[in-house]
């Protein structure tokens, strides 16, 4: 079965049809820039453009970088206050003319990674971190998702954690890999003290370069591995969420 998945990020909106039995793209993905300021109707227009590009008429899964409950956005730290309490799932569906399932982006990536990636078959408490514009988190207990955890926003040294630990922060401050790893490790150690996970999975595009910073995470006691699906996980997880008859996340 193929389902279209769309992953909304702070800098880009990406989509592709996904073979949800294999966890693989069925066609090459399309990436379009996130409109400046991310106005909801402009973002919805981009989602509709991706749907039209693939000639898609069936269900579509869409991720959002914030808390989502019942298709309604509850937080949008990196996209703006216009999203708060917006029924974005309905907006996307009306604009694109297709049924839409909306869910948190890190949750989508985590479900994909736990099903088809490095977390498959893993019991215990597993935490996935998506490192990009912000820090997304997906928490699993014996393979079951605890949705909308948003642990990237805990406070570290008086600041939102993602302002020090995200891949975007590394670029903005021009930290080398070791400097960034020190800050990422401090954040991960704080999360360890709260959750005591048995495994931490690092996702997002930066996971392709894990060998450059994993050796510097010296103070993290939990085993840490790079995601296998890298930045494709969000699209794959979005598609999985939109499978007809599937329980909503």
N, C-alpha and C positions, 0 to 999 in steps of 0.2 A: 504494500500500500504506500502511495506517495501523498504527502501533505506538505503544503507550503509553510515554511517557517520564516519569520522576520524578526530580526534582532535590532532593537533601537538602542543606540549608544549616544554618548555626548558629542562625538565627532562624526560618526557615520551610522547609516541605517543599512543593514545587510539582509538579503533574503535569498532563499533557494528552495526548490522542491527537495524533499527528503524521503528516502526510502526508510520508513520508520521500523521495518523489521531488521534492517541491517545497520541502521544508524549512520547512513552515508548520504551525501548529496547525490541526487539523481540528475542534476544539471549544474553547470558552473554557477556560482553565486553572483549576484549583482550587488554592488555597493554604491550608495549615493550619499552625498554629504548631508549631515543633519543641518537643517536651516538655522541660520544665525538667530540666537535667542530661543530657538525651539518652540515657536508658537504652536499650540495644539493643532490648529487646522492646517498649518503648513506641514507639520510632521505627518498628519493624516494623509495629506496629498502625496507625500513621498511614499508612504506605505501603499497607497492606491496605485502609484506609478510602478512599484515593484510587482504588485498583483497583476497589473495589465501587461507588464513586460513578459511574464510567463504565461499569459493567457489563462490565468487561473480562475476557476469558477466554484471550486469547492471550499471546504473549511480551511482557515488560516490560523496559525498560532503566532502570536506577537508578544515579544518580551518588552518590559519597560524597566528602566533603572530606578526603581523605587518600590515601596510597598503597594501591592495591588490586592484588593479584596472584592470579590464579586464583580470584576470588571471595572471597578472604580479605583482611581489612583489616590493614594493617601499621603504619600511623600514623594518629593521630586527635587532633592537637594541640588542635583546637577542640571536640571532642565527648567526650573522656574516655578513660581507660585501659581501661575495660570493653570497648572495641572492639578492642583490640590482639589480633591473631592470631585474631579471630573469623571464622568462615565466614559472613559477613553475607549473602552471596548466597543461601546455603541457607536461612538464617533468614527472609529476606524471601519466598523462594519458598514455604516451608512455611506461613508465616503468611497470605500472600495467596492461596495455592492456584494460582499461575501460574508459568510458567518465568521466571526473572529473570537478566539479565546485569548484573553490577555492575562499575563502572569509576570512575576518578578524575574528580571534577567538572570540573576545569579542562581535562583531556584531552577530555572530552565537549564542552565549550563550544568548545574550539579546533577540533576536527574539524568541528563545525557551521559555525563561522565560516570555516574554510578551504574548505568545500564550497559554502556558500550565501551567505557574507558577504563582507567586505572582503578576505579572504585568498584568494579563489578564483582559481586560475590563477597564484598567486604562487610563483616559484621562489626558491632561496636559503634562508637561515636566517631563519625567522620565529618570533618569540616573542609569545605571547599572555599577557597578565596579566589575571586575573579579580580585581577589587577589590571586596571585600565584607567579611564578618566577618574574613577573612584575606586573604592574597595567594596565589592559585593561579597556576600557570604551566603552559603547554603549549608545547612546543618542536617545530618542524617543520623538516625539511631537505628541500628540493625537494618539499614537500607530504606528506612521510612523518613521522608522529608518532614522537617519542622519548618513550615513556610515563613517567609518574610522576617528573617532574623535581623538583618541590617546591623550586624556587628562591626561593620566598617566605620560606624559613627560613634564608637565609644571614645572617651576622652583620653588622650595621651599628652602629657606635659602641657595641659591647658588648651589643647587644640583637638579638633575633630581628627580621628586617627588617619583618615584617608588623605589628609593634607600632608602627612609625612610618609605614608606607606604605599600610596598609589603609584602606578607607573607614570601617571601624569606629573606627580610631584617630583619624581626623579628627573623628568625632562625639564620642568620649569626651573628647578634649582641647579640643574646641570651637575647632579651628583654622579660620581662614578659608581660602578656596580657595588663595590665594597661599602661605600658611604651609604648607599641606598639600602643595602642588605642589613646594615646596622639598625636602621630605623624600622625596616620591615620586621626584623627579628624582635625588636622591642615590642612592637605591636602584637606579633604572634605569641610572644611569651605572656603578655597580658591576657590574651584570649585563652591560652593554655590554663592559666590559673582559674579561669571561670568555668571551663568546660571539660578539661582533662580528656581531650580527644585521643583516639588510638591512631589516627592518621590525619594529616593535613595535605590537601591537594591544592596546588597553585595553578590557576587557569588564567585565561586572557591571552592576548597576543604575546605578552612578554614571556609566557611559559615556554615558547620556542627557544628562548635564550637562557633557560634555567641553569645551564652549566656555568654561566658567568656569575651567578649570585648565590646559588645554593651552597657552595663551599664556605661562604661567609656567614651562614646562619648558625653560628657556633653555640649560642645560648638556648636554642630551641630544643627541647628534650623530646618532642613528638617526632616520629618519622615524617619527613616532608618529601613529597614527590611532585613532579610536574604532571599536569594533565596530559592525557594522550590526544584528546580532541582539540586542544589548544583553543583558538578563537572561533572554531566552528561549533563549539558545544551549545552556544546560545540558540543558534538557528535550529540545530537538531532537537534540542529540548523543547523549543517552541512548537515545532511540528508534532512532537510526541504528545504534547498537552492538548492538541486539537483533534486527536483521533476520535472519531465518533463513538459515543458510549463510554469514554474514559472519564473517571471521576475528576472533577476540577481540583487543581492544586490549591 
